[in-house]
Amino acid sequence: MDSVVSVEATYFVGTSGWTYDHWKGCFYPEGLAKSHWFDYYASRFTAVEINATFYRTFKDQTYQKWKARAPQGFAYVLKVSKTITHRKYLLDVDDQIKAFYRSCALLEEHFGMILLQVAPQTPYDLERLRKALLAFDDPGRVAVEFRNACWQTMEVERLLREVGVTYCNVDSPRQKLTGILYL
């Protein structure tokens, strides 16, 4: 008789950011001060994507403040810098990836995942992708989002499985990919 192994999955639900003025009155109560929006958000969601890390680097103190503000069980997903993904197209970025990961690790128990958005102009190159993914201290904490259908291949699926990276499916009216990887 085969034994059944039960594995309990943990799910985090959140949005990309929490500081949207048009959410006032729809999500945030009218009288709630903007300085309390994160606390309100974190009382209703278990995760948030920090998109700001895509646009600029932050001092260690910022990561420490994010960590201190997060309630127990809350996780941050941090988007990789556009310098790595949209300027260098994943080439010669080992040092930048190591520095980014070190910053993310400052969040300790609130460090959820890293979002690596591969730019649409990035040439299809499995070895380039493999090298970038393996530059992260723990590739298992990386979710990769492709912005070009050329990456929707069985070879990419095998690579992501091999290194333990999560596939992030793009859901955007402006993004029309022809295929979906099933991992």
Buried (B, 14 or more C-beta within 10 A) or exposed (E): EEEEEEEEEEEBEBBEEBEEEEBBEEBBEEEBEEEEBBEBBBEEBBBBBBBBBBEEEBEEEBBEEBBEEBEEEBBBBBBBBBBBBBEBBBEEBEEBBEEBBEBBEBBEEBBBBBBBBBBEEBEBEEEBBBBBBEBBEEBEBBBBBBBBEEBBBEEBBEBBEEBEBBBBEEEEEEBEBEEEBEE
